[in-house]
Amino acid sequence: MLQYKTYLFSFLLLFNSVAFANLIRPANGEELNYIHVFFEWEQQPDAMEYNLQVSTQSSFNNLILDANETTTVYIDTDNFSWDDNYHWRVRPIYDDGSSGPWTESAQFSIRETMLLGLDVNIYDDDLIEDGLVMYSQFAPNFAVGVIDKFGNEIWNTETVFMNHINSFGQLYGVNGSGVQFNYDDEILFETSDENVDMHEVKQIPSGNYMGWVPTFQNGPIPQGDWTFLFQAQGYNADGVTNEFPWMGMRIVEWDDETGQEVWSWDPFEHFTIDDHDLYGDIWWGAYFEGVFDWMHTNAFHFDAEESVIYVSHRHLSRISKIAYPSGDVIWNIGMPAQYNTGRDNICTDLGNSFQHNIQLLDDGSLLFFDNGNLSEMLMGDSNPTTRIRRIRVIDDSYCETLWQYDLPQNLFGLGMGSVQLLDNGNYSIYTYGNGLGQAECSIFEITPDGDMVWKVTSENQSAAWYRAYKVPSIHPNAFSVVADGYTVNEAGNAIELSGNTLDYTIFNKSGYALEYKYMLSDLMDGGAQLFIYDEGVVSIEPYGSTELSFSVNSAASYTTTQVMLNVWPLRHEYAVKELVFPVTLESSLVGDVNADGLVNILDVVLLVNMVLSDEYNASADLNNDGVINVLDVVVLVNFILGPE
């Protein structure tokens, strides 16, 4: 068995020396959907840094990138274009300035751009929050894109319709099912339901997923200007007879491992259908669509601290606070009783209507995009006005307005819309912008004083977007792990330890503050391992780094081993790195049992104690017979006395 392990260890050393120079990403032949290109390669022995070259020619005659990097990850944001082909390679640079051989080159391509033309205005560059803007588009085609502040397209996809991004850079959306996906167009999670509503899917703090699934029940057709249309089709349309399909949105929680439903909240069980819209032309739409969109639920925020869900129901102009898991309705923000959407609504003086994108902020306030479809009726506006509202609910009974911004008439949003509070205190806002009769689909950033510092508008007046998010970067999964002391020795490529710790550095190469999980395993069996299993979690700021140190086991049976370090961002488990390295303890002075740099009587005393206590330490096995006994003492004494 020991002989087998020796052969295996030698094979791993050989394999490592052959495979050390592999390029990881972009993979050879890969087609990318972004121009902020994420390069990664394996660590090479004795490298102090790496020279990365990229060219449009396999001969590398015309370089578009020639950069040096001290880690094993490099993200270029300046030199790549859509619809082009590239070749890349890497070589190590050593401490003396010399360079090693080039890796074999790899080829990749970047696909075509897919977003519409954009008109960008920068009003105050100094006040713009750093980062990129991601938005989802459903007209004239379904797509999701990322742009920079100049309107340059950075990333795109048609795989998933995005509806939420969290503060860790995790992406959520729908493709029929509710899904989590990443910037590489990989589906990371999918619900068992295949008719998930498009408006919002996200993870709640437990790790499970939440969103909506349509639910139906017959209800009456109320009397109004539309009555004759329904009666012409044979309906009673008397406001009493339950004869027409009403659609509500059932809140559903799915298990994060199985995708199966584990909890739900049915509006027909908690709301009364006596509350419904009579003023927003929803019944006219119901006639043509064959179903009454009773609620049009479009946003939620799960608060784990209080165990409640804040939910926006657009067609009821209602924001609900719902206890979880009981489902009890704690309160509803909504219109006054005379408007038929509830007699017990709180904060009726707000006058919000047809709102979107409810969020609970860190200070306990609520932020949402108030479309204001009924603002003329409710607020006395001369024209429909969209408002950004930040409020605080006091004692579950009334509201305090903390901040408000009224959009100009041309940016009134009949539908869609989102708002995001940025790290610098600004607000990023998306609006459909049809206040003057034609779409002015726009994303803009304002200061807390309401000053506009940046704006992008679609040049296509038929465009319709859904939500927009400011993100610090794409590739939240980008990180590098570098092992100290990785070199070439007699056995091949290995980490050679000169001290008593095995050291690595983790580099966060993303714009997100993330936690990283690590696990270190010694792969050698059959005795006391050189390293004891260790695991933990470290937090790393954007573009920061942290060091990991693992102490040598003083009772180890070996001076060489194979270690495996697994590292991954906790919010991006798919990006796990499994790094396997041979490790050798650097040769020390023969007979220097206590490692003080001298061979003397103190080493003899220590060795005798080891023999008496039946303790094994590889450094004291002077004749390399696998045991420590009197023979080792004799060897040490003879070494001290020297030749006669």
Secondary structure, DSSP 4 states (H G I P E B T S, - for coil): -HHHHHHHHHHHHHHHHHHTT-EEESPTTEEESBSSEEEEE---TT-SEEEEEEESSTT--SEEEEEEESSSEEEESSS--SSEEEEEEEEEE-TTS-B-PPPPPEEEEE----SPPEEEEES-GGGSPSSEEEEEEEESS-EEEEE-TT--EEEEESS-EEEEE-TT--EEEESSSEEEE-TT--EEEE-S-S---SS--EE-TTS-EEEEEEEEEEE----STTHHHHHHTT---SSSS--EEEEEEEEEEE-TTT--EEEEE-HHHHS-TT---SSSSHHHHHHHHTSEE---EEEEEEETTTTEEEEEEGGGTEEEEEETTT--EEEEE---GGGSS-SS-B-GGG---S-EEEEE-TTS-EEEEE--TTHHHHH--SS---EEEEEEEETTTEEEEEEEEEPPGGG--SS--EEEE-TTS-EEEEE---TTSS---EEEEE-TT--EEEEEEES-TT-EEEEEEEES-S-TT-EEEEETTEEEETTEEEEEESSSEEEEEEEE-SSS-EEEEEEEEE---SS--SS--EEEEEEE-TT-EEEEEEEPPTT-S-SEEEEEEEEEETT-GGG-EEEEEEEEEPP--TT-TT-SS--SHHHHHHHHHHHHTT---GGG-TT-SSS-SHHHHHHHHHHHH---
